[in-house]
């Protein structure tokens, strides 16, 4: 059983790394631009990997469920969206890892073409749609927060509340996204968002159907 669990964890890690490689293929220009590098690294890598950050993150998530109604509604929604996105992605990455193992995977790095085959075989189209919708909502909200006076107004009280209720790790994660988004102009952000919407919906429709 331990060996099986170890193989599953390795396969899940490979799925996550293969997803990152796909993102870098699809959005390479944004990873390579100084102004947008932090933005795409945050949304294409870190935002998907909360569960890999161990017990501190999990404790903060558990605590957040108890105190979320004490936070500003906008901050509450943004943190909840990040948690929801991470949760659904974690479930699907693990499911894809099981498919990868069933296909005879022996621990090697997989190409984007094989990742796509695993993605198609695992399917879960409704969950994929939810994942993409929440990802886009999270992107849009971070942009609105970063480029409005409301952002600065909210962050101060939210930081204080997060410290009091011991969910600073979640707040710092949210703040990292805020700061990364601040570096990108409105026009460049809209261009990036449009590209993500276009390419990710196309990827979903081509492989899982409309």
MARLUMDO-427903 format. One line per 3 residues: number of its first residue (from 1); their letters; for each residue x, y, z of N, C-alpha, C, O, CB. Coordinates in pm, whole numbers, plus 50000, padded with zeros to 5 digits. Glycine has a CB too. Example, Ala and Ser with C-alpha at 12.3 -4.5 7.8 and 13.67 -1.06 7.14 Angstrom:
<nodes>
1 = as = 51319,49431,50780,51230,49550,50780,51320,49670,50780,51424,49668,50846,51131,49553,50905  51285,49775,50708,51367,49894,50714,51290,50003,50787,51341,50114,50804,51408,49940,50572
</nodes>
This chain:
<nodes>
1 = xxx = 50082,49879,50000,50000,50000,50000,50086,50126,50000,50058,50222,49928,49907,50001,50120  50195,50124,50085,50283,50240,50093,50346,50269,49957,50358,50384,49916,50392,50219,50198  50386,50161,49887,50447,50178,49756,50346,50235,49657,50381,50319,49574,50501,50044,49705
4 = xxx = 50220,50189,49666,50116,50240,49579,50091,50388,49604,50077,50466,49510,49987,50161,49597  50084,50428,49732,50064,50568,49768,50180,50654,49722,50162,50767,49675,50046,50583,49918  50301,50600,49735,50419,50674,49692,50416,50695,49541,50448,50803,49493,50547,50600,49732
7 = xxx = 50378,50592,49466,50368,50603,49321,50261,50705,49282,50280,50783,49188,50337,50467,49258  50149,50703,49354,50041,50798,49324,50088,50942,49348,50059,51031,49268,49918,50769,49411  50162,50964,49457,50212,51099,49485,50311,51143,49377,50310,51259,49336,50280,51104,49624
10 = xxx = 50395,51051,49331,50490,51085,49225,50417,51115,49094,50454,51207,49021,50591,50969,49204  50314,51037,49067,50236,51059,48945,50161,51192,48952,50151,51263,48852,50138,50944,48921  50108,51224,49069,50038,51352,49085,50136,51468,49065,50103,51567,49000,49971,51360,49226
13 = xxx = 50256,51456,49121,50356,51560,49103,50391,51576,48956,50407,51688,48908,50483,51527,49184  50402,51465,48885,50432,51473,48741,50318,51539,48665,50343,51616,48572,50459,51333,48685  50193,51511,48702,50079,51577,48639,50086,51728,48662,50066,51805,48568,49944,51522,48694
16 = xxx = 50115,51770,48785,50126,51912,48816,50239,51978,48737,50222,52087,48684,50149,51932,48965  50353,51910,48729,50467,51966,48656,50438,51971,48506,50478,52065,48437,50594,51883,48683  50368,51868,48457,50333,51866,48314,50234,51978,48282,50240,52037,48174,50273,51730,48275
19 = xxx = 50142,52008,48376,50049,52119,48356,50126,52250,48347,50097,52334,48262,49945,52125,48471  50226,52267,48434,50307,52388,48431,50382,52399,48299,50392,52507,48241,50406,52390,48548  50435,52287,48252,50505,52289,48122,50408,52326,48010,50445,52399,47918,50571,52152,48093
22 = xxx = 50285,52276,48018,50186,52314,47916,50159,52464,47920,50153,52529,47816,50055,52236,47937  50142,52517,48040,50118,52661,48053,50233,52741,47992,50211,52842,47926,50099,52699,48200  50355,52694,48013,50471,52766,47961,50479,52757,47809,50530,52847,47743,50600,52713,48023
25 = xxx = 50427,52648,47754,50417,52637,47608,50311,52733,47554,50332,52801,47454,50385,52492,47566  50198,52736,47622,50084,52816,47575,50103,52966,47598,50059,53048,47518,49958,52770,47644  50170,53000,47710,50179,53142,47750,50324,53185,47771,50353,53268,47857,50099,53166,47879
28 = xxx = 50414,53128,47691,50557,53154,47707,50593,53301,47703,50681,53345,47777,50632,53083,47601  50527,53377,47617,50561,53520,47604,50538,53593,47735,50611,53687,47767,50479,53585,47492  50436,53552,47812,50406,53619,47939,50500,53576,48050,50533,53656,48138,50263,53593,47980
31 = xxx = 50545,53451,48048,50645,53406,48144,50777,53478,48123,50853,53499,48217,50664,53254,48134  50806,53515,47998,50936,53572,47964,50941,53724,47973,51048,53782,47964,50975,53531,47827  50825,53788,47991,50822,53934,48002,50838,53974,48148,50774,53917,48236,50692,53991,47944
34 = xxx = 50923,54073,48173,50952,54113,48310,50827,54161,48385,50809,54130,48502,51058,54224,48311  50741,54236,48316,50625,54293,48385,50519,54189,48419,50445,54207,48515,50564,54402,48301  50511,54081,48342,50404,53983,48363,50452,53850,48421,50371,53762,48449,50333,53957,48233
37 = xxx = 50583,53834,48440,50637,53705,48488,50580,53667,48624,50541,53552,48644,50790,53712,48496  50574,53762,48717,50522,53731,48850,50373,53694,48843,50327,53605,48914,50542,53851,48945  50300,53763,48756,50157,53737,48742,50132,53595,48694,50053,53522,48755,50095,53837,48645
40 = xxx = 50197,53554,48586,50170,53420,48532,50226,53311,48623,50167,53204,48635,50228,53407,48392  50340,53338,48688,50392,53238,48782,50297,53218,48898,50279,53106,48946,50530,53280,48833  50235,53326,48945,50140,53315,49055,50016,53237,49013,49977,53142,49080,50100,53453,49106
43 = xxx = 49954,53277,48903,49828,53217,48864,49842,53081,48796,49749,53000,48800,49754,53310,48774  49956,53056,48733,49972,52929,48663,50047,52825,48745,50050,52708,48708,50043,52951,48534  50108,52866,48855,50182,52769,48936,50138,52772,49082,50083,52674,49131,50332,52796,48926
46 = xxx = 50162,52883,49152,50139,52885,49296,49993,52868,49334,49962,52799,49430,50190,53014,49354  49905,52929,49259,49764,52924,49295,49708,52781,49290,49607,52751,49354,49683,53015,49203  49776,52695,49213,49732,52557,49202,49790,52466,49310,49749,52351,49322,49768,52503,49067
49 = xxx = 49884,52518,49387,49963,52429,49471,49952,52457,49620,50046,52431,49695,50105,52437,49430  49839,52508,49664,49823,52533,49807,49842,52405,49889,49904,52407,49995,49686,52593,49835  49787,52295,49840,49792,52172,49918,49935,52118,49933,49961,52036,50021,49704,52066,49855
52 = xxx = 50026,52163,49847,50165,52116,49856,50244,52193,49961,50360,52162,49986,50234,52129,49720  50181,52294,50025,50253,52376,50121,50237,52327,50264,50278,52394,50359,50207,52518,50110  50177,52209,50280,50182,52142,50408,50077,52181,50510,49974,52240,50477,50311,52162,50466
55 = xxx = 50108,52147,50637,50012,52161,50746,49976,52307,50775,49864,52335,50818,50066,52096,50871  50068,52400,50753,50041,52541,50783,49924,52591,50699,49833,52656,50749,50166,52628,50759  49929,52559,50568,49821,52600,50478,49690,52533,50519,49586,52597,50524,49855,52566,50332
58 = xxx = 49696,52402,50548,49573,52330,50581,49511,52384,50709,49389,52396,50718,49602,52181,50595  49594,52416,50808,49542,52474,50932,49476,52608,50905,49370,52637,50960,49655,52490,51035  49538,52689,50820,49481,52820,50786,49349,52805,50713,49255,52880,50737,49579,52902,50701
61 = xxx = 49340,52707,50623,49215,52683,50550,49105,52641,50647,48992,52688,50637,49236,52573,50441  49139,52554,50740,49040,52511,50839,48993,52628,50926,48875,52640,50957,49099,52400,50928  49088,52713,50964,49054,52830,51046,48970,52929,50967,48876,52988,51021,49181,52899,51098
64 = xxx = 49004,52947,50840,48930,53040,50756,48781,53007,50755,48698,53098,50756,48985,53039,50613  48748,52879,50752,48607,52839,50752,48532,52888,50874,48410,52907,50869,48597,52689,50743  48603,52908,50984,48539,52951,51109,48527,53103,51119,48437,53153,51187,48618,52898,51228
67 = xxx = 48618,53177,51052,48621,53322,51073,48592,53403,50946,48599,53526,50949,48755,53362,51128  48560,53336,50835,48549,53408,50709,48445,53519,50712,48459,53619,50642,48516,53313,50599  48339,53503,50792,48235,53605,50797,48280,53731,50870,48208,53831,50871,48112,53549,50865
70 = xxx = 48399,53728,50931,48453,53845,50999,48543,53927,50906,48590,54034,50945,48530,53803,51123  48568,53878,50786,48652,53947,50689,48566,54030,50593,48448,54000,50574,48738,53847,50610  48624,54135,50532,48551,54209,50429,48503,54113,50320,48574,54020,50283,48639,54320,50367
73 = xxx = 48381,54136,50271,48318,54041,50179,48404,54016,50056,48410,53903,50006,48181,54091,50137  48470,54122,50005,48551,54106,49884,48672,54016,49909,48705,53930,49827,48598,54243,49832  48737,54037,50024,48853,53954,50059,48810,53810,50086,48877,53716,50046,48925,54012,50183
76 = xxx = 48697,53796,50154,48643,53662,50183,48620,53585,50053,48658,53468,50042,48511,53673,50263  48559,53651,49956,48530,53584,49828,48659,53545,49757,48669,53434,49703,48446,53675,49738  48757,53633,49757,48881,53605,49687,48953,53486,49749,49000,53397,49677,48971,53727,49686
79 = xxx = 48964,53484,49882,49030,53371,49949,48952,53243,49926,49011,53138,49902,49045,53398,50100  48818,53250,49934,48735,53132,49913,48754,53078,49771,48759,52957,49751,48587,53164,49938  48763,53168,49674,48783,53125,49535,48916,53052,49520,48924,52950,49450,48778,53245,49441
82 = xxx = 49021,53103,49585,49152,53037,49578,49144,52898,49639,49198,52803,49584,49259,53121,49651  49076,52887,49754,49062,52756,49819,48982,52661,49732,49018,52544,49716,48994,52771,49957  48871,52711,49675,48788,52627,49588,48866,52581,49465,48858,52464,49425,48661,52703,49545
85 = xxx = 48942,52672,49405,49021,52639,49287,49124,52532,49321,49142,52436,49246,49091,52764,49230  49191,52550,49434,49290,52453,49476,49226,52317,49502,49283,52214,49466,49361,52501,49601  49108,52317,49565,49041,52192,49601,49002,52112,49477,49029,51992,49469,48917,52221,49686
88 = xxx = 48939,52178,49382,48894,52107,49262,49014,52062,49179,49011,51954,49119,48801,52196,49178  49119,52143,49175,49238,52107,49099,49308,51988,49164,49355,51898,49095,49335,52226,49089  49316,51988,49297,49375,51876,49371,49302,51746,49338,49366,51644,49313,49371,51903,49523
91 = xxx = 49170,51749,49339,49091,51630,49308,49121,51579,49167,49140,51460,49145,48941,51659,49323  49125,51671,49071,49145,51628,48932,49288,51585,48904,49310,51493,48827,49107,51740,48838  49384,51652,48967,49523,51610,48949,49543,51468,49003,49615,51388,48942,49619,51708,49020
94 = xxx = 49480,51438,49116,49492,51303,49172,49422,51201,49082,49472,51091,49061,49432,51299,49316  49305,51239,49029,49235,51150,48936,49316,51125,48810,49321,51013,48760,49100,51207,48900  49378,51231,48759,49462,51215,48639,49585,51131,48669,49632,51056,48584,49505,51353,48585
97 = xxx = 49637,51143,48792,49753,51061,48832,49716,50913,48830,49795,50829,48787,49803,51101,48973  49596,50881,48876,49550,50742,48874,49538,50691,48730,49574,50577,48700,49414,50728,48946  49487,50776,48641,49478,50739,48499,49617,50718,48441,49640,50622,48367,49402,50847,48419
100 = xxx = 49710,50807,48476,49847,50796,48425,49910,50663,48466,49974,50597,48385,49932,50912,48476  49891,50624,48592,49946,50497,48640,49881,50380,48566,49949,50285,48528,49924,50482,48792  49750,50388,48547,49678,50281,48476,49725,50266,48332,49713,50159,48273,49527,50308,48479
103 = xxx = 49778,50373,48276,49831,50370,48139,49971,50309,48134,50030,50295,48026,49834,50511,48081  50025,50271,48251,50156,50206,48253,50273,50298,48281,50387,50264,48251,50180,50138,48125  50246,50414,48339,50352,50512,48366,50455,50454,48462,50419,50391,48562,50292,50641,48425
106 = xxx = 50584,50476,48432,50694,50419,48511,50780,50526,48578,50888,50496,48628,50780,50332,48424  50733,50651,48578,50809,50755,48647,50877,50854,48556,50945,50945,48603,50910,50693,48733  50861,50838,48425,50927,50928,48331,50850,51059,48315,50732,51067,48346,50943,50859,48196
109 = xxx = 50921,51161,48265,50856,51289,48235,50766,51270,48114,50805,51209,48015,50961,51402,48210  50645,51324,48122,50551,51307,48011,50544,51434,47927,50562,51545,47978,50411,51269,48063  50518,51417,47799,50505,51529,47706,50364,51588,47717,50273,51525,47773,50535,51484,47560
112 = xxx = 50346,51707,47665,50214,51771,47666,50112,51686,47593,49995,51683,47631,50222,51911,47603  50155,51618,47488,50061,51533,47413,50006,51421,47500,49888,51389,47491,50130,51475,47289  50091,51360,47585,50042,51254,47673,49957,51313,47785,49856,51254,47824,50159,51173,47733
115 = xxx = 49997,51428,47837,49913,51495,47937,49773,51517,47881,49674,51495,47951,49976,51630,47979  49765,51559,47756,49635,51584,47694,49554,51455,47681,49433,51456,47699,49654,51647,47556  49621,51344,47651,49551,51216,47643,49495,51175,47779,49384,51124,47789,49645,51108,47589
118 = xxx = 49574,51198,47884,49527,51168,48021,49411,51260,48057,49312,51216,48116,49643,51185,48124  49423,51386,48022,49316,51486,48045,49186,51441,47977,49079,51448,48037,49359,51627,47990  49196,51395,47855,49078,51349,47781,49021,51222,47844,48899,51208,47858,49113,51323,47634
121 = xxx = 49109,51129,47882,49063,51002,47937,48996,51023,48073,48895,50959,48103,49181,50904,47950  49052,51110,48155,48993,51137,48287,48861,51214,48273,48765,51186,48344,49092,51218,48375  48857,51308,48182,48738,51386,48145,48688,51474,48260,48748,51578,48286,48626,51292,48101
124 = xxx = 48581,51434,48332,48522,51518,48437,48497,51660,48385,48543,51758,48443,48615,51522,48563  48425,51666,48275,48405,51792,48204,48342,51900,48292,48386,52016,48288,48319,51770,48083  48242,51865,48371,48175,51965,48455,48272,52025,48557,48268,52146,48583,48056,51903,48528
127 = xxx = 48357,51943,48614,48457,51994,48708,48558,52083,48638,48604,52183,48694,48528,51879,48779  48594,52047,48516,48687,52129,48439,48628,52268,48412,48697,52369,48421,48722,52060,48306  48501,52270,48380,48434,52398,48355,48435,52482,48482,48464,52602,48478,48288,52375,48306
130 = xxx = 48403,52420,48595,48405,52492,48723,48545,52546,48751,48561,52661,48791,48358,52401,48839  48646,52462,48731,48784,52502,48756,48820,52625,48673,48878,52721,48725,48880,52387,48724  48788,52623,48546,48823,52732,48458,48747,52859,48493,48804,52968,48491,48797,52693,48313
133 = xxx = 48619,52845,48526,48539,52962,48563,48593,53028,48690,48601,53151,48697,48393,52921,48583  48629,52947,48790,48682,53004,48914,48819,53066,48890,48850,53171,48947,48691,52895,49024  48900,53003,48807,49032,53059,48774,49017,53197,48711,49087,53291,48749,49109,52965,48680
136 = xxx = 48927,53210,48615,48906,53338,48547,48849,53442,48644,48890,53558,48642,48811,53321,48427  48754,53400,48729,48699,53492,48830,48809,53542,48923,48811,53660,48958,48589,53421,48912  48899,53453,48963,49007,53490,49054,49102,53588,48987,49145,53685,49049,49084,53366,49100
139 = xxx = 49133,53564,48862,49216,53657,48786,49151,53795,48779,49215,53897,48806,49241,53603,48644  49024,53798,48744,48953,53924,48728,48945,54000,48860,48964,54122,48863,48814,53900,48674  48917,53928,48970,48904,53996,49098,49037,54054,49143,49042,54166,49194,48850,53901,49203
142 = xxx = 49145,53980,49126,49277,54030,49164,49310,54157,49086,49369,54250,49140,49385,53923,49141  49273,54158,48960,49297,54276,48877,49216,54394,48928,49269,54505,48941,49264,54247,48730  49089,54373,48957,49004,54481,49008,49057,54533,49141,49059,54654,49165,48858,54431,49025
145 = xxx = 49099,54443,49227,49151,54481,49358,49281,54559,49345,49304,54657,49416,49173,54356,49445  49365,54516,49252,49497,54578,49238,49491,54716,49174,49577,54800,49200,49585,54489,49155  49390,54741,49093,49385,54867,49018,49268,54955,49061,49214,55031,48981,49375,54838,48870
148 = xxx = 49230,54945,49187,49125,55032,49237,49162,55081,49376,49241,55018,49446,48988,54959,49240  49105,55195,49414,49130,55249,49547,49080,55152,49655,49130,55150,49767,49063,55386,49564  48980,55072,49619,48922,54977,49712,49026,54878,49763,49022,54835,49879,48807,54902,49647
151 = xxx = 49120,54843,49676,49222,54746,49714,49300,54789,49836,49314,54712,49932,49315,54722,49599  49352,54911,49834,49430,54960,49947,49345,54973,50072,49392,54947,50183,49494,55094,49913  49220,55013,50055,49129,55028,50168,49104,54893,50235,49100,54883,50358,48996,55091,50122
154 = xxx = 49086,54789,50154,49053,54657,50207,49172,54585,50269,49158,54514,50368,48995,54572,50098  49291,54604,50210,49404,54522,50251,49446,54547,50396,49486,54454,50466,49520,54547,50159  49439,54673,50441,49478,54703,50579,49395,54629,50681,49451,54553,50761,49468,54851,50604
157 = xxx = 49262,54647,50683,49178,54574,50778,49186,54423,50760,49180,54348,50857,49034,54619,50764  49199,54378,50635,49206,54235,50610,49334,54175,50667,49332,54065,50721,49197,54206,50461  49445,54248,50656,49571,54201,50713,49559,54189,50865,49603,54091,50925,49686,54296,50675
160 = xxx = 49499,54291,50927,49482,54289,51072,49394,54171,51114,49428,54099,51208,49420,54421,51121  49282,54152,51044,49193,54041,51077,49262,53907,51057,49246,53815,51137,49066,54048,50992  49339,53897,50950,49409,53772,50921,49510,53741,51031,49528,53625,51068,49479,53780,50785
163 = xxx = 49577,53844,51082,49674,53822,51189,49602,53779,51318,49646,53686,51387,49758,53950,51214  49494,53848,51349,49420,53816,51472,49367,53672,51468,49374,53599,51567,49303,53914,51491  49314,53634,51351,49249,53502,51343,49341,53393,51288,49296,53283,51256,49125,53512,51255
166 = xxx = 49470,53425,51277,49573,53327,51243,49553,53263,51105,49567,53142,51089,49576,53219,51348  49521,53346,51009,49517,53298,50870,49609,53385,50783,49582,53407,50665,49370,53301,50815  49718,53433,50843,49810,53520,50770,49865,53454,50645,49887,53520,50543,49926,53562,50860
169 = xxx = 49887,53322,50651,49945,53254,50536,49853,53265,50415,49900,53276,50302,49972,53106,50569  49721,53261,50438,49627,53278,50327,49625,53423,50279,49619,53449,50159,49485,53235,50369  49629,53516,50374,49630,53657,50335,49756,53690,50255,49748,53758,50153,49620,53747,50460
172 = xxx = 49870,53641,50300,49995,53667,50229,49991,53609,50088,50046,53668,49994,50114,53609,50307  49926,53495,50074,49909,53435,49942,49825,53526,49853,49860,53551,49738,49843,53296,49953  49715,53578,49908,49629,53671,49836,49705,53799,49803,49694,53850,49691,49504,53703,49918
175 = xxx = 49781,53849,49897,49856,53973,49876,49962,53956,49768,49988,54048,49691,49923,54017,50007  50021,53837,49761,50120,53810,49656,50056,53824,49517,50115,53880,49426,50181,53668,49672  49935,53771,49504,49862,53787,49378,49830,53931,49349,49839,53976,49234,49735,53706,49381
178 = xxx = 49794,54005,49452,49764,54148,49439,49886,54224,49388,49876,54303,49294,49717,54207,49574  50001,54201,49450,50123,54272,49411,50170,54232,49271,50219,54316,49195,50234,54244,49513  50154,54104,49238,50192,54060,49103,50105,54126,48997,50153,54163,48890,50181,53907,49092
181 = xxx = 49976,54140,49028,49883,54200,48933,49909,54349,48918,49890,54405,48810,49739,54176,48977  49952,54414,49026,49980,54558,49023,50087,54593,48921,50089,54705,48869,50022,54605,49159  50177,54499,48893,50289,54527,48803,50246,54535,48656,50321,54584,48572,50395,54421,48818
184 = xxx = 50126,54487,48627,50080,54475,48489,49980,54586,48458,49889,54611,48537,50017,54335,48462  49997,54653,48345,49902,54758,48308,49765,54697,48279,49752,54577,48256,49954,54836,48185  49664,54782,48282,49528,54737,48255,49520,54672,48117,49461,54566,48101,49429,54853,48265
187 = xxx = 49579,54737,48017,49573,54685,47880,49644,54550,47869,49593,54457,47806,49635,54785,47781  49761,54540,47931,49836,54414,47923,49764,54303,47999,49764,54187,47956,49977,54432,47979  49703,54338,48112,49628,54238,48186,49510,54187,48104,49486,54066,48096,49579,54295,48319
190 = xxx = 49436,54280,48044,49320,54239,47963,49363,54151,47845,49292,54057,47808,49246,54363,47910  49478,54182,47789,49532,54099,47680,49562,53959,47730,49527,53860,47665,49660,54163,47620  49626,53950,47847,49659,53820,47907,49532,53743,47941,49522,53624,47912,49745,53839,48033
193 = xxx = 49435,53810,48002,49310,53744,48040,49238,53691,47917,49186,53579,47917,49220,53840,48118  49233,53772,47812,49168,53729,47688,49238,53606,47631,49172,53513,47584,49169,53844,47584  49371,53605,47637,49447,53490,47586,49416,53365,47666,49397,53257,47609,49599,53520,47590
196 = xxx = 49412,53378,47800,49381,53264,47886,49242,53210,47856,49223,53090,47840,49393,53303,48035  49143,53300,47849,49006,53258,47820,48999,53186,47685,48938,53080,47674,48911,53378,47821  49060,53245,47584,49055,53188,47450,49120,53049,47445,49060,52954,47395,49124,53281,47350
199 = xxx = 49244,53040,47498,49319,52915,47482,49269,52804,47575,49268,52688,47536,49466,52941,47508  49228,52840,47697,49183,52737,47789,49045,52682,47753,49021,52562,47765,49180,52791,47930  48954,52770,47709,48824,52719,47663,48840,52635,47536,48773,52534,47519,48726,52836,47637
202 = xxx = 48929,52678,47448,48955,52600,47327,49011,52463,47362,48969,52362,47305,49052,52675,47233  49106,52459,47456,49164,52333,47499,49057,52240,47556,49056,52120,47526,49274,52357,47602  48970,52295,47637,48863,52216,47697,48767,52165,47590,48734,52047,47589,48787,52299,47801
205 = xxx = 48721,52253,47501,48623,52214,47401,48678,52113,47301,48609,52019,47262,48574,52337,47328  48803,52134,47259,48865,52043,47162,48880,51902,47221,48859,51802,47152,49003,52097,47118  48915,51895,47349,48946,51765,47409,48828,51699,47482,48823,51577,47493,49059,51782,47504
208 = xxx = 48734,51781,47530,48621,51725,47606,48486,51754,47542,48383,51709,47592,48621,51778,47746  48486,51830,47432,48362,51860,47362,48293,51985,47417,48318,52027,47530,48267,51743,47371  48207,52043,47334,48134,52163,47375,48009,52125,47454,47934,52213,47498,48095,52248,47251
</nodes>
